[in-house]
Amino acid sequence: MKVNLNSADRLPELIRDLAAASCFVRQLDETSCNVRLIGRRDAEAALVELSFFVAAWARARPGVEATVTR
């Protein structure tokens, strides 16, 4: 799954927080990263879980917008 941010300054923080939440994260460019939830076999459940995590993470940071795509 891919996460896109509107702020390159926040991507390192998001990568760190995702890694701490048991995700494998690889930065793709200045504003996006590829994310795999470790130990999750159900792709649909993983997408929902990641979407909730990223939405909550972004809401806690005024001005940050994030999207999750397959």
C-alpha positions as CSV (number, residue, x, y, z in Angstrom):
1,M,0.0,0.0,0.0
2,K,1.1,3.5,-0.7
3,V,0.8,6.5,1.7
4,N,1.1,10.0,0.2
5,L,1.5,13.2,2.3
6,N,1.2,16.8,1.4
7,S,4.3,17.6,3.4
8,A,7.8,16.3,2.8
9,D,8.8,17.6,6.2
10,R,6.5,15.1,8.0
11,L,7.4,12.0,6.0
12,P,10.4,10.9,8.2
13,E,8.1,11.2,11.3
14,L,5.4,9.1,9.6
15,I,7.9,6.4,8.6
16,R,9.2,6.3,12.1
17,D,5.7,6.0,13.6
18,L,4.7,3.3,11.1
19,A,7.8,1.3,11.8
20,A,7.1,1.5,15.6
21,A,3.6,0.1,14.8
22,S,5.0,-3.1,13.3
23,C,5.0,-2.0,9.6
24,F,7.7,-2.5,7.0
25,V,8.1,0.9,5.4
26,R,10.1,2.0,2.3
27,Q,10.3,5.6,1.2
28,L,9.5,6.1,-2.4
29,D,10.1,9.8,-2.9
30,E,9.9,13.1,-0.9
31,T,6.2,12.7,0.0
32,S,5.3,9.0,-0.2
33,C,6.2,5.6,1.1
34,N,5.2,2.0,0.6
35,V,3.9,0.2,3.6
36,R,3.3,-3.4,4.5
37,L,1.8,-4.4,7.8
38,I,3.9,-7.2,9.3
39,G,1.9,-10.4,10.0
40,R,-1.3,-9.3,8.2
41,R,-2.5,-11.8,5.6
42,D,-5.9,-10.3,4.9
43,A,-5.2,-7.4,2.4
44,E,-8.5,-5.7,2.9
45,A,-8.2,-5.7,6.7
46,A,-4.6,-4.4,6.4
47,L,-5.9,-1.5,4.2
48,V,-8.6,-0.6,6.7
49,E,-6.1,-0.7,9.6
50,L,-3.5,1.4,7.8
51,S,-6.1,3.9,6.6
52,F,-7.4,4.4,10.2
53,F,-3.8,4.7,11.5
54,V,-2.8,7.3,8.9
55,A,-6.0,9.3,9.2
56,A,-5.5,9.6,13.0
57,W,-1.9,10.4,12.6
58,A,-2.6,13.2,10.1
59,R,-5.5,14.6,12.2
60,A,-3.1,15.1,15.1
61,R,-0.9,17.3,12.9
62,P,-2.6,20.4,11.7
63,G,-2.2,21.1,8.0
64,V,-1.1,17.5,7.2
65,E,-3.1,15.6,4.6
66,A,-2.5,11.9,3.9
67,T,-4.0,9.4,1.5
68,V,-3.6,5.6,1.4
69,T,-3.9,3.7,-1.8
70,R,-3.3,0.1,-2.9
